[in-house]
Amino acid sequence: MTDETDITPPHQRVDFLSAPELDAQLARALEQGALANGWLITGPEGAGKATLAYRLARALLHGGGASLDPPKDARSSALIAARAHPDLFVAERLYDEKKERHAAEISVETSRDLIGFLSLTPSLGDWRVVIVDTADDLNRNSANALLKALEEPPAKTAIFVLSASPGRLLPTIRSRCRRLALRPYSDDAVAAFLEREGAAKGADALRIAAASEGRPGLALKLAR
């Protein structure tokens, strides 16, 4: 079993489950320069939405997406892992140190900062990347700010919008994004992932994988 503090967060994760069909689709889009500006990545909690978004961010911020999986020791990957890449903006609920908990919503101030970020020239390459983790946490004002960003994105900008409940998002946000729906992985694939992570072995790994219903992130939490 593993402790929750031992779980590698999505922005630092370089070992993950991949889906061959999805990987091929994304690799083609990168190779052809046909990556959409807005992407809606959907799936239940623990399905790997944030992990996929950061994977795509690493690809775009290292060589403009020449490879879906750049070298693990690439400078851009290290900056993303340290939450220090100047061309990546993550909109998420802020943590209140005094109250020792996250805010209930993504604030409109954060979304306005997103708009300001998109007005800047990229610092280290050609691309800018935004991750909204998750759009389910947006209030009305911050959702409208995101919509503005999706309506008028600068060139070579990718906005990854994560959601476990896409039906509750503004229809105009959904319509401006290409959708990537994450499907459950097999029990065997999740169990093998748990073993690689050192979270569980053998029969325990298979039992946890089955309980997770194909969601690797949830499986890691169940294994702690």
C-alpha positions as CSV (number, residue, x, y, z in Angstrom):
1,M,0.0,0.0,0.0
2,T,1.0,3.6,-0.5
3,D,0.5,6.8,1.4
4,E,-1.4,9.7,-0.3
5,T,1.6,11.9,0.0
6,D,3.5,9.3,-2.1
7,I,1.2,9.7,-5.1
8,T,2.9,11.6,-7.9
9,P,0.8,14.6,-8.9
10,P,-0.2,15.0,-12.6
11,H,2.2,17.9,-13.3
12,Q,5.2,15.7,-12.2
13,R,3.9,12.4,-13.6
14,V,5.9,10.9,-16.5
15,D,4.7,7.3,-16.0
16,F,1.0,6.8,-17.0
17,L,-1.4,4.6,-18.8
18,S,-1.8,5.2,-22.4
19,A,-4.5,4.3,-24.9
20,P,-3.1,3.3,-28.3
21,E,-6.0,4.8,-30.3
22,L,-6.0,8.0,-28.4
23,D,-2.2,8.3,-28.6
24,A,-2.3,7.8,-32.4
25,Q,-5.0,10.4,-32.8
26,L,-3.1,13.0,-30.8
27,A,0.2,12.1,-32.4
28,R,-1.3,12.7,-35.9
29,A,-2.8,16.0,-34.8
30,L,0.6,17.1,-33.5
31,E,2.5,16.0,-36.6
32,Q,0.0,17.6,-39.0
33,G,-0.1,20.9,-37.0
34,A,-3.8,20.3,-36.7
35,L,-4.1,20.6,-32.9
36,A,-7.3,22.5,-31.9
37,N,-7.1,25.6,-29.8
38,G,-9.7,24.3,-27.3
39,W,-9.9,20.8,-25.9
40,L,-12.5,19.4,-23.5
41,I,-11.1,16.4,-21.7
42,T,-13.8,14.5,-19.9
43,G,-14.1,11.5,-17.6
44,P,-14.9,10.7,-14.0
45,E,-12.6,11.6,-11.1
46,G,-9.4,9.6,-11.3
47,A,-9.7,8.8,-15.0
48,G,-6.5,10.7,-15.8
49,K,-7.7,14.0,-17.2
50,A,-5.1,16.2,-15.6
51,T,-2.3,13.6,-16.4
52,L,-3.3,13.8,-20.1
53,A,-3.4,17.6,-20.1
54,Y,0.0,17.9,-18.6
55,R,1.3,15.3,-21.0
56,L,0.1,17.4,-23.9
57,A,1.5,20.5,-22.3
58,R,4.9,18.9,-22.1
59,A,4.7,17.9,-25.8
60,L,3.7,21.4,-27.0
61,L,6.2,23.2,-24.8
62,H,9.1,21.0,-25.9
63,G,9.7,21.5,-29.6
64,G,6.2,22.6,-30.4
65,G,4.7,19.1,-30.3
66,A,7.3,17.4,-32.4
67,S,6.9,14.3,-30.2
68,L,3.9,13.3,-28.0
69,D,6.4,12.2,-25.3
70,P,9.5,14.4,-25.2
71,P,12.6,13.2,-23.2
72,K,11.9,12.9,-19.5
73,D,14.9,15.1,-18.7
74,A,13.8,17.9,-21.1
75,R,14.0,21.4,-19.6
76,S,10.4,22.1,-20.3
77,S,9.3,19.0,-18.4
78,A,11.4,20.0,-15.4
79,L,9.9,23.5,-15.4
80,I,6.4,22.1,-15.6
81,A,7.1,19.7,-12.7
82,A,8.3,22.7,-10.6
83,R,5.2,24.7,-11.6
84,A,7.6,27.3,-13.1
85,H,7.1,27.2,-16.8
86,P,6.4,30.7,-18.0
87,D,4.3,29.5,-21.0
88,L,1.9,27.4,-19.0
89,F,-1.0,28.8,-17.0
90,V,-3.1,26.5,-14.7
91,A,-6.5,27.8,-13.6
92,E,-7.5,25.9,-10.5
93,R,-9.0,26.5,-7.1
94,L,-6.5,28.4,-4.9
95,Y,-5.4,27.0,-1.5
96,D,-6.0,29.1,1.5
97,E,-3.1,28.6,3.9
98,K,-4.9,30.1,6.9
99,K,-8.0,28.0,6.4
100,E,-6.0,25.0,5.3
101,R,-8.3,24.2,2.5
102,H,-9.0,25.0,-1.2
103,A,-11.5,27.6,-2.3
104,A,-14.9,26.4,-3.3
105,E,-14.5,27.8,-6.9
106,I,-12.0,29.0,-9.4
107,S,-12.1,32.7,-8.9
108,V,-12.9,35.2,-11.6
109,E,-9.5,36.8,-10.7
110,T,-7.8,33.6,-11.8
111,S,-9.7,33.6,-15.0
112,R,-8.8,37.3,-15.6
113,D,-5.2,36.4,-15.0
114,L,-5.7,33.7,-17.7
115,I,-6.8,36.4,-20.2
116,G,-3.7,38.5,-19.2
117,F,-1.5,35.5,-19.7
118,L,-2.8,35.0,-23.3
119,S,-1.9,38.6,-24.1
120,L,1.8,37.9,-23.5
121,T,4.4,36.7,-26.0
122,P,5.6,33.1,-25.3
123,S,8.9,33.2,-23.4
124,L,10.7,29.9,-24.3
125,G,9.1,28.7,-27.5
126,D,6.2,29.3,-29.9
127,W,3.3,27.8,-27.8
128,R,1.3,28.9,-24.8
129,V,-0.8,26.3,-22.9
130,V,-3.6,26.7,-20.5
131,I,-5.0,24.0,-18.3
132,V,-8.4,24.5,-16.5
133,D,-8.5,22.0,-13.7
134,T,-11.4,21.6,-13.5
135,A,-14.1,23.6,-15.4
136,D,-16.6,22.1,-12.9
137,D,-15.2,24.5,-10.3
138,L,-15.9,27.6,-12.4
139,N,-18.5,30.1,-11.2
140,R,-20.5,32.1,-13.7
141,N,-18.1,35.0,-14.0
142,S,-15.0,32.8,-14.3
143,A,-16.8,30.6,-16.9
144,N,-17.5,33.7,-19.0
145,A,-13.9,34.7,-18.8
146,L,-12.9,31.2,-20.0
147,L,-15.4,31.5,-22.8
148,K,-13.8,34.8,-23.9
149,A,-10.4,33.0,-24.1
150,L,-11.9,30.2,-26.2
151,E,-13.6,32.6,-28.6
152,E,-10.5,34.6,-29.4
153,P,-7.4,32.4,-28.7
154,P,-4.1,33.7,-30.0
155,A,-2.2,31.6,-32.6
156,K,-0.3,28.6,-31.2
157,T,-2.4,28.4,-28.0
158,A,-3.9,25.3,-26.6
159,I,-6.5,25.4,-23.8
160,F,-7.2,22.1,-22.1
161,V,-10.5,22.2,-20.2
162,L,-11.1,19.3,-17.8
163,S,-14.5,18.2,-16.7
164,A,-16.1,15.3,-14.9
165,S,-19.6,16.8,-15.6
166,P,-19.4,18.4,-19.1
167,G,-23.2,18.5,-19.4
168,R,-23.2,21.2,-16.7
169,L,-20.8,23.5,-18.6
170,L,-21.9,26.4,-20.7
171,P,-23.0,25.1,-24.1
172,T,-20.9,27.7,-25.7
173,I,-17.8,26.4,-23.9
174,R,-18.5,22.9,-25.1
175,S,-19.1,24.0,-28.6
176,R,-15.7,25.7,-28.9
177,C,-13.7,22.7,-27.8
178,R,-12.8,19.4,-29.4
179,R,-13.8,16.7,-27.0
180,L,-11.6,13.9,-25.7
181,A,-13.6,11.5,-23.6
182,L,-11.4,9.2,-21.5
183,R,-12.6,5.6,-21.4
184,P,-12.0,3.1,-18.5
185,Y,-8.8,1.0,-18.7
186,S,-8.9,-2.8,-18.3
187,D,-8.4,-4.2,-14.8
188,D,-5.1,-5.8,-16.0
189,A,-3.8,-2.5,-17.3
190,V,-4.6,-0.7,-14.0
191,A,-3.2,-3.6,-11.9
192,A,0.1,-3.4,-13.9
193,F,0.2,0.3,-13.4
194,L,-0.3,-0.1,-9.6
195,E,2.6,-2.6,-9.6
196,R,4.9,-0.2,-11.5
197,E,4.0,2.5,-8.9
198,G,4.8,0.2,-6.0
199,A,1.2,0.7,-4.7
200,A,0.0,-2.9,-4.7
201,K,0.9,-6.3,-6.0
202,G,-0.7,-9.4,-7.4
203,A,-4.2,-10.2,-6.2
204,D,-4.4,-6.9,-4.2
205,A,-3.6,-4.9,-7.4
206,L,-6.3,-6.7,-9.3
207,R,-8.8,-6.3,-6.6
208,I,-8.1,-2.5,-6.4
209,A,-8.1,-2.2,-10.2
210,A,-11.6,-3.8,-10.3
211,A,-12.9,-1.5,-7.6
212,S,-11.5,1.6,-9.4
213,E,-13.6,0.7,-12.5
214,G,-10.7,1.4,-14.8
215,R,-9.6,4.7,-13.3
216,P,-5.9,4.7,-12.5
217,G,-6.0,7.9,-10.4
218,L,-8.8,6.4,-8.2
219,A,-6.9,3.1,-8.0
220,L,-3.9,4.9,-6.5
221,K,-6.1,6.6,-3.9
222,L,-7.7,3.2,-3.0
223,A,-4.3,1.6,-2.6
224,R,-3.1,4.1,0.0
